Every structure is written in structure tokens, then in C-alpha cells.
Amino acid sequence: MYDKLYRKDIMQMAWKQVKANGGSAGIDRMTIDHIVNQYGEEKLLDETITMLKEGTYRPEPVRRQDIPKGDGKMRPLGIPTVRDRLVQMAAKIVVEPIFEADFKDCSFGFRPKRSTQDATRRIRKTVNEGSIYWVVDVDITSYFDNIPHEKLMKLVEQRINDRRILKLIRKWLKAGFVKENQFHETEIGSPQGGVISPLLANLYLNYLDTLWEKQFAHVGTLVRYADDLVILCHRKEQALKAIGVLKAILAKLELTMNTKKSKLVKIWDDSQGFDFLGYHHRRFPVMRKGAVRLESCERFRRKKR
């Protein structure tokens, strides 16, 4: 499997995606524009292929940059070098189909041919076609920063047995970060901003998806987009049970539910709603052919501040 990473066609495909995604430079300050206009794209690809073949490739620490969140707080973003993004993209191309075969239908974030629109449509369809009156809106505390490396790697090892691929993923997780010219080691977490991070994050929460599908689907419908998730329930008792189950599963994953941001929402009337993936969802009466009915989860974009 490892030898597929440095196949020229895989590298070219990976570079095409990295170039299209754009993004800032890593700690080496080498931008995509610099590579295209001065350094040379073929030179980058040939060097990287040689490094991977000879086993001399070593990931650089990511450049840590804090970006503002909607609630006024800051989100840490880890920006890998362009070369590291290239290798991560090649690895993603190779291993993603293996993990995708196991991912569940309730998961929509950072997956091929799935989007935020698909997730919101699933919510609307479930509420409109079923007797959904309660929603558990869940926030996981600093999810990407708190993924335990060893438990994550055990899940990776269940599907990947190529030691060189496993070693490479470990190196990315342990590469550390640089902030204000100071190096920091990383013993936990997967940096937001890395190409491979969303795939690994989905893999880790696939444990939750699988357990819910097998044992708790009768409690409510799970809809997850990366680390944002909701449970759609018929009765309040089911919603309360869902909260307890989620806390227990997250504890097993060494994660915690953010009780300040997570909430239980009653959507039977139009007095409450919930925010999910940039939309506000709520039920409200709509006139249809002279009759009044409840329309579920109509979407409104959040007002930009």
C-alpha cells in the first residue's frame, strides 16, 4: 500500500487537489504560488517521490494560527507545509476508500459526494416524515484537540496493516506545532487544517456511529457532520436517554460533551429551534391549500455580524 503513495499518477492527482485547495504556507514559508512560479511543480513532486521511496521523508511541525470563531473565541488551526499537504493528500487518496467502506449513512462531514446540504435535508426529511418533537443538539469539547493518539491508531490498525503507512500517520500526529517561533510537542489531538485530519476524525467518531446504529437507533435518529451532531427523538424520555448514552460513549472515547453548548430542544411549537451547520432550524405553521400545517426545520442562514 505504501508504494502507491509515490506513484507518479497518485502524486499528480494529489498535487492537483492541494493546488486547487490553496491555503497559506507552513513553517517553511513556501507558498503554492512560489512553487508554481519559481521552485517548480515537477521538482517538488520528484523530490517528494524520492523521499518516500528512500524513507527520508519527515513531516515538519504545523504552523499554529488562531482564527476567530462565531462565539468570539479562537479556534487553533494547524497549517502543514505544502510538501506535507501533498503527502497527506496522496495518503488520503490511497486509504480513504478503505475507511469509507465502514462509514455509516448518518455521517456527512468531509466525505465524498456528501455535503452540509445533504445533512440538513436528512434532518428536514426525518422531522417532516416522522413524529419528531425533541432534538438533542450536541457539542463535543475541543474535539480535534482531544483525540487520543493511541485509541485512534488502534482503529486505524483494524483496517490498515501496512507498517509504513501506520508509521507515517503516527509521525503526522506527533509532528508538533510552532506558535510565535516556539515549538510545542503534540501528545494528543489531530490538527485542524491538516489534509488527513478530517478523515482521521471521522474514523474516530465512526465508533459512535456504529454503536448507535447497532444498539440505539430506536432511541432517535443520529445526524453527524464531523464533530457536529444531533439526535432527533419522538419523546422527551428518549432524548434524555440519548444524552446519557452519548456521554457514556464519548467517555469511552476519552471525549466530553460540552454541557454549556449542548442543549435539549423542544420543536413541537415554534418557540424553540436549534442551530446546525450555519442554519437555524425550527418548526412553524405554513399555509398550504387553505390549511395550516406544521413545517419542520425550515432553514434560515445566520445573520452575518
LOBASE-233070 format. One record per atom (N, C-alpha, C, CB): x, y, z. Coordinates in pm, whole numbers, plus 50000, padded with zeros to 5 digits. Atoms other than C-alpha are relative to their C-alpha. Glycine has a CB too. Layout:
% residues N
XYZ
...
***
This chain:
% residues 305
500824987950000
500005000050000
500865012750000
499075000050122
499144988249989
502815024250091
500575004149865
501144997350098
499384996650128
504335021649744
499045007449906
500494987449932
500954992550081
501135036049597
500135015150023
498574995450031
499874985749967
501865069249772
500895007149901
500555001850143
499044993050085
504805077049549
499884996149852
501404997250047
500275001650143
503305065249222
499795013749937
498764991049976
500044986850061
503605094348981
498555004749977
500764999949866
501374995950026
499905094048889
499275004050128
499254988849931
500614996549871
498865094549257
500525013650046
500304989250107
499414987249961
501285122949329
499455011549917
501524999449985
500554989450086
500005142949032
498555003150038
500074995749852
501384997949957
496415137749143
499965007550133
499274986550012
499944993549870
497315147849498
500395014749987
500994992750092
499544986350020
499175179049380
498905008749939
501235000349911
501104992750062
496225189449164
498985004450105
499324991449893
500984996649895
493915188449470
500585009850100
499564987350073
499364990749907
496405205649700
500055014049940
501434995250036
499914987150068
496905233349446
498635006749991
500604998249859
501354994550009
493145237549400
499495004850135
499044989449943
500444996049866
492595239549777
500655013050047
500304989050100
499304987849960
495125267649812
500464999250145
499115012249979
499594999749859
495935278450166
501335006850021
500074986150054
498784992749962
498745295550350
501214990850005
499815006950135
498755007649988
502365284850382
500134994350140
501225009049967
499685005749870
503605262850663
501205007050061
500284985049987
498894993549929
506625269150884
501175003249908
500494991250113
498914997150093
508955268850581
499715012249913
500274987949911
500424987850071
507025298850438
499954998249848
500945011350034
500085002450144
506895282250096
498544999049958
500774986949961
501394999650044
503605290949927
499824991949872
499555014649979
500325006950124
501865273149642
500425008549880
498504996649993
499604991050109
502445303649421
501504999549976
499575014550031
498545000650012
506165302149493
500424987049931
500675001050139
499685012950062
506265265349397
499665000249851
499254988550071
500454999750140
504295271349075
500895009149915
498545004749993
499324989850081
506215302348964
501524999950010
499525013450040
498544999449983
509735296949099
500624986350030
500345009650111
499375012549956
510525264149276
499854989049896
499394995450134
500265010350101
508895241749016
499134988750052
501314994349949
500925010449956
505985217849046
500594986049983
498695001049924
499415013150025
507795188348888
501154997250097
500494999049855
498905001649905
510775194449113
499454995650136
500805013150014
500625003649872
508515192749422
499554985549998
498815009450031
500515013750010
506855160649303
501134989849995
499124998549876
498895009550014
510115143549203
500774998650132
500965004549889
499305000549871
511825152749532
499204992050102
500255014250054
500855006749902
508865140449735
499914985149972
498605006350000
500015014250038
508655107749542
501284993150045
499814998549847
498715005649958
512365101849608
500074998450151
501165008949951
500005000749854
511975109749978
499184988250051
499445013050060
500865010949957
509105085050013
500604986549964
498605001449938
499375012550042
510935058049817
501164996350091
500485001149855
498785002649923
514145061750017
499785000550151
501065010149963
500314999649857
512405066250353
500585011950072
500494987650065
499394988149938
513885100850412
498975011050028
501105005549911
501044989849976
510565119750426
499735001250149
498694996549923
500324997049861
509985136250764
499035011750005
501295003050083
500954988949991
506895157450838
500575011450084
498674995250059
499634988349922
507525192850960
498895003050102
500245012449907
501064995449910
505665207351260
499045009349924
500605007350123
500954990950065
502505225851160
500155014050059
498534994950018
499994986149951
502275263551189
498645002850064
500305010249883
501234997649927
499705271751455
499545014549981
500194996950150
500604986850017
497405300851379
498604999750060
499965004349849
501324999349938
494385310851586
499085008549913
500095005850143
500984992750080
491315321151387
498735002050083
499694992549867
501194997249918
488155337151533
498844990749967
499575014549980
501215008050016
485065315751589
498795009350010
499934988650107
501224991949997
481465327651572
499625004750138
498884992349942
500374996449863
481175328851952
500995009750064
499884987650085
499034990549947
484055353251988
501294993750048
499385007750111
498805006949958
486565326752091
500884997049879
499644987050075
499065002950107
489555314951890
500104985049977
501395005850033
499825014050036
489985282051703
501434998049951
498974995649891
498625002550045
493535268051670
500014992649867
500784992050106
499885006250131
494385259851310
501454995949978
499515009749887
498645004850026
497405238551222
500264999349851
500214986250064
499744999250145
498865246450879
501284992449966
500115015049954
498805007550039
501215219750738
500715007049884
499644985649960
499294995150118
503875227750480
499314994549875
501514995950003
500605004650125
502865223750116
500434985649970
500395009449882
499535013750024
505025192350087
499254990050088
501514998950025
500745008949911
503335177050391
498544998649956
500075005250145
501375000850052
499935185750245
499934990849880
499485013949963
499945008650118
500975168349924
500024985250041
501255003549916
499895014049958
501965136050101
498734995550072
501224998050091
501265003449933
498875137050323
498884997749900
499615011050099
501045001750102
496675141150017
500194986849926
500035011749900
499735012850065
498365111549848
499554988450089
501504998749966
500435010349905
497785090750162
498484999350009
500595002750139
501464999549995
494165102150174
499394992949878
499515014550006
500495006350123
493635091349812
500084984750011
500805005049877
499775014449991
495025056949894
499134993250107
501474997350029
500665006949889
493385049450232
498535003650017
500735003050127
501394995849978
490095068550218
498984989549954
499745012949927
501005010150040
488225041850015
499874988450099
500364994549864
500035010949902
489155015850280
499135003950118
501424996550047
500794995449887
487675036550562
498565003049959
500635012550062
501344996650048
484715048150353
499084987749998
500085006049860
500805012250003
483555012050323
499344997150134
500874988249960
500535002549866
482935012050700
499145011550054
501144997550096
500714988349948
481485047050746
498494998549983
500495012749931
501445001849995
477795049550827
499255011149926
499544999550144
500824990850078
474965066950646
499665012850077
498724993249958
500334988249918
474425091350936
501095010649995
499764995850143
498844991050001
477845107550873
500095007349867
501304992250028
500024991950122
478055136350624
501255008749981
498785008750000
498914990250008
481135157250702
501264994949934
500335004750137
498705002750063
484245157450480
500054986049938
501135001450103
500075012950068
483135126950282
499685002149853
498954990950067
500274998550145
483005121549904
498505000249971
500674988749921
501394998850048
479715132249744
499005002050114
499634987649921
500884996549889
478285144050079
500275014350041
500194990250121
499864985749974
477685179350199
499135004350117
499645008149876
500864994449895
476105202050459
498544999849955
500435014450035
501375000250052
473055203850233
499364986350016
499985004249853
500515013649982
472705166050247
499624997650147
501054989649955
500295001849857
472855166850628
498735007450039
501185004950085
501204992449964
470235194250656
498764994249935
500165014749959
501145006850063
468005176150407
499584987750079
500354996149855
500315011849920
468265144650620
499215004150126
501294992550040
500714995249882
467165164650925
498575003749965
500735012050062
501354995750041
464215180250743
499124988149967
500095009549879
500775011850040
463115147050594
499574991950122
500834991249905
500305007949881
463315129050929
498925006550084
501264997950083
500984992949918
461365155951112
498655000849930
500515014050033
501264998450074
458765161250840
499234986949984
500275005949864
500665012750026
458065124450781
499764991850126
500814992149903
500175007549876
458225112751143
499455008850111
501324993950043
500524992749884
456925122551483
501175004550087
499014991250083
498834994949928
459995142151594
499625012750074
501185002749903
500374988549918
459355165951881
501175005350084
498844996350091
498874996149916
462715166952063
501324998049925
500004991850132
498695000650065
466255173651942
501105001650105
500145010949891
498804998749916
469505167452130
501095005949912
500444986150062
498984992750076
471985192951992
501314999050077
499585015149976
498795003749925
475485181152088
501235007449951
500234985049990
498684994050029
478795199652104
501054992050077
500045015250040
498905007349936
481965179552173
501105009950033
500534988649907
498994990449954
484525198752375
501314998449923
500244998450150
498704999550070
487505208152153
500374986549940
501115004650096
499855013750049
487165175951957
501354997349936
498924997149900
498755002850072
490145178251721
501215000650092
500175009949884
498864998449909
492435188852005
500104988750103
499905013350072
500045009949892
491445159552228
499914985549953
498855002850088
500035013850048
491565128752005
501234992650053
499964999549843
498845007549947
493775103152188
500704992349888
499564990250113
499255006150109
496515091151957
499944984850001
501425004550007
499925014649995
496695055252081
498684993549964
500434995650139
501315005850034
492965048452060
499685002249853
498905006250087
500204997450143
492835064651717
500804990049917
500415014449965
499155009050076
495735043451594
499514985550006
501445000850050
500565013549992
494075011651718
498884998349899
499474997250143
501065000550100
491095019851497
500584999849859
499055012050017
499345000150131
493405027251204
500554986149970
501145010549994
499365013150017
495214994151258
499004988849972
500804996650123
501015010150030
491934974951235
499764998649850
498695003550069
500255000250145
491794983750864
501275001249916
499065011149964
498744998250073
495404991850768
501084991750070
500425015249993
498935007949938
498234966950826
501385003049943
499704985449985
498704996050055
501004983450622
500725008550106
499835008049865
499284993349891
503524993450889
500525013749960
501164991350047
499464987150045
504965021750678
498905010649996
500654998549861
501134990749997
501525037750640
499685003950144
498754993949931
500294997449858
500885034251013
501065009250061
499934986750079
498904991649948
504285049351092
499855014349951
501374994449957
500184986750058
503555078550860
498905007750072
499684998949851
501124993449930
500215086151029
500435004150140
498764990750007
499504996649866
501885084851370
500905012349996
500774988150061
499094988550012
504535109451251
499225013049983
500974998149882
500814988050016
501865134051140
499355004150132
498924997849893
500644996949872
500095131351474
500995005750101
499344987450056
498984996249901
503355136051667
500905011349952
500844988050035
499084990150060
504865163151444
500145012750082
499525003649861
499944987849919
504075191051691
499585012249921
501405002050055
500354987550068
503375227251612
500905011350047
498545003650024
499224988149968
505125260751608
499065011950010
501115002649892
500804987949980
503465291651750
500905010750058
498794997250094
499164988849957
505205325051784
501454995550016
499485006150132
498615004750006
508525308251694
500384990250112
500945011850004
499755009549892
508145283451981
499434986349962
499375005050134
500455013450034
507955245851916
499274993750118
501184991249957
500775007149898
505355225552105
499764985749954
498655007350028
500285014050033
505055187552113
498494997550004
500734990650098
501415003649998
501695171252044
499874985550046
499355002049859
500235013449946
500775141552261
498554995749983
500394999550146
501425002850015
497075143752184
499445009149891
499235002150134
500674991650098
494815156751908
500534998349858
500145014350040
499655000050142
494865159651529
499715013949947
499204988949918
500154985750030
495425194851394
498955003049894
501315005649957
500914995050102
492535211951219
500825008149900
498865008750063
499204993650103
493985223250890
500814990049922
500915010450060
499295010650069
495755190950804
499084992949901
500574990050100
500795006650103
494605172750490
499424986850050
500864997449875
500405013349955
494405138950664
499125000650126
501234991650027
500694999049871
492835152050989
498504997249993
500225013750056
501445002950004
489155152050881
499694985149982
499365007949888
500205014350020
489435115850764
500234992450130
500924994749890
499715006549872
491035105151093
498935003350104
501385004150051
501054995849906
488435125051288
498714992449974
499755015149989
501195008050034
485625107351101
500174985550042
499735000849849
499745013949961
487255073851163
499794998250150
501434995949962
500115001449855
487405080351537
498545000450045
500795011150070
501404999249961
483745090451564
499134989549930
499465013949970
500755011050059
482705061551341
499674989350104
500794993849883
500305009049887
482865041351664
498645003750059
501115000850110
501294995249949
479985062751793
498884996649901
500055015350024
501015002650104
478085059651462
499604985349998
500525004349862
500245014450008
478455021751458
499224995150121
501324992549988
500675004149876
477415017151820
498565004950002
500765005350123
501364994450002
474415039951776
499114992149904
500025015049961
500785007250100
473265021951462
499624986050049
500794999049869
500255013749957
473564987551624
499114999150123
501304993250028
500655001749870
472174994451971
498995010850037
501034999450104
500814988949950
470425028151997
499185007249893
500885009950068
500764993450107
468735036151664
498545002050039
500084991849872
501394998649955
465365030851837
499795012250089
499564987550074
500094988449910
466155059852071
499785012849920
501265001350087
500114988150084
466485085551793
500894998949878
500365012650080
499234999950125
467985093851455
501235008850016
499145004949882
498744992749991
471635104251457
500345006149865
501144990750047
499484993150118
472835130151204
501295006950043
498965010449940
498704994649959
476545138951224
500735006049881
500864989050065
499114993650097
478735163051031
501305003150073
499355013149938
498744998949927
482315158551156
499714999450150
500765013249964
500245000449856
482125167951526
498715007150041
501165006150074
501334994449972
478685184751499
498964989149981
499705012449908
501005010550014
475795161351567
498735003350077
500574986850049
501304998849935
472125160051659
499364986150006
499085010249926
500835011949990
469795132351776
498555004749995
500304991950132
501394996150019
466185135451660
499114989450064
499665001749847
500765009549918
463735119551905
498505003149999
500515000250143
501464998549991
459985113851940
499585005250137
499314986549971
500424996449864
459655116352318
501175005950078
499454987750073
498994993949914
461475136052583
500824989350072
499355009550102
499305010849931
462325103652763
501114994249912
499014988950041
498995005050093
464165091652453
501165009849988
499394997549863
498974989750010
466045124552426
500914999950122
499365013949982
499205000549877
467155122452788
500884987550002
499085000250124
499205012250009
468285086552733
501155002049901
499134987949958
498974997550100
470195097852423
501165007850060
499415007649882
498954992049936
472095123352631
500894991050086
499395011350087
499235009049915
473135096652880
500864990449920
499074992250089
499255009350085
474175072352607
501195007149935
499084994049891
498924992550065
476205098952424
501125003250096
499465012849939
498974997049900
478015109052741
500854987750028
499365005250132
499285012449971
478935072652807
500934996249884
499014988650028
499175003450117
480195066552451
501175009749988
499155000449871
498924990150009
482175098952447
501044997850109
499435014450011
499055002849891
483715089952784
500924988449963
499244996950132
499195011450043
484875056852637
501045004449897
499114988949943
499084994550099
486485076852356
500935010650059
499215005949884
499224989949927
488085099752620
499685014149948
501514997249985
500504987050042
485995128952496
498895004250096
499484999649853
501074995249912
483435150652676
499005008449922
500595008350116
501044991650056
480155166852588
500075013750065
498604993650021
499994986349949
480235204652623
498605003450049
500495010149890
501354998249945
477275209052859
499525014449990
499974995550144
500414985950014
477295246852817
499435002749861
501195009350027
500454997750136
476805245052441
498974989749953
501174999849906
500985010350036
474865212352411
498665003450064
500484985950043
501314996849943
471125215252464
498934990449951
499615014349964
501185007850033
467805197352460
498935009749953
499504991550122
500914990450061
465335214552229
498654993349969
500615005849872
501355004450035
461565210152204
499575007449874
498995002450118
500364993450126
460445216751846
498534997849964
500894994849886
501425002450026
456735208351882
499295012949962
499334993850122
500594987250038
455835245151866
501115008649941
499315007050122
499014991450065
457635274851712
500785008650099
499325008949900
499334991749899
459065287752040
501504997350008
499384997650135
498595003449992
462405269952008
500504994649867
500244989850111
499365005850116
464825259751739
501434996650036
499955009649879
498615003149973
468415248951705
500855003749879
500184985150036
499064996550105
471465259651504
500844987949964
500905011950044
499205011450045
473225233651293
500535002949861
499174986850001
499324998250129
475755238151012
499655013249932
499664988649907
500204986850056
475135275150968
498565003649974
500755001249876
501424997250017
471345273050963
499294999150134
499374990249898
500875001249884
468675278751223
498794991749959
499575014150055
501095009150031
466105250751226
498875001750101
500514985449998
501154999349909
462605253951368
498734996249926
499875014250061
501305003250057
459015243651311
499145012550005
499324988150075
500944988849997
456425269551216
498864997249902
500725013449965
501155002750085
452955269951058
500155006149861
498745005350065
499944995450138
452765273050680
498654997449934
501144992849922
501285001650069
449625278650472
500204991249876
499415013849960
499965008850116
449105250250223
498574996749955
500784987150033
501325002650057
445935249950008
498895002450101
499934985749949
501044995949907
443905267550271
500104993850137
498704996849942
499865006549869
445075245550558
501315004450065
499954984649987
498794996549926
447625252750827
500634987250051
499685009850117
499295011849949
450225226350900
501345004350055
500184989349888
498684997149946
453495224851086
501064995349901
500194993250138
498895003250089
456515226150857
501264999150086
500155010649886
498885002649910
459645211951019
501325005349945
500124985250026
498604996850028
463125226151026
500195008349874
500794987549988
499714990750108
462815254150773
501325006850031
498855010449981
498624995649980
466295268650723
500145015249978
500944992449906
499684986050013
467475304050778
501505001650022
499175008850101
498574997549978
471065314750731
500175009450118
500675006049873
499714991249889
472555330251041
500385013749948
501114994350089
499634986550041
472865367551019
501475002350021
499185010450076
498564997049990
476415378450949
500185012450086
500645001949860
499734988549911
477795401251215
501145008249944
500344995350143
***
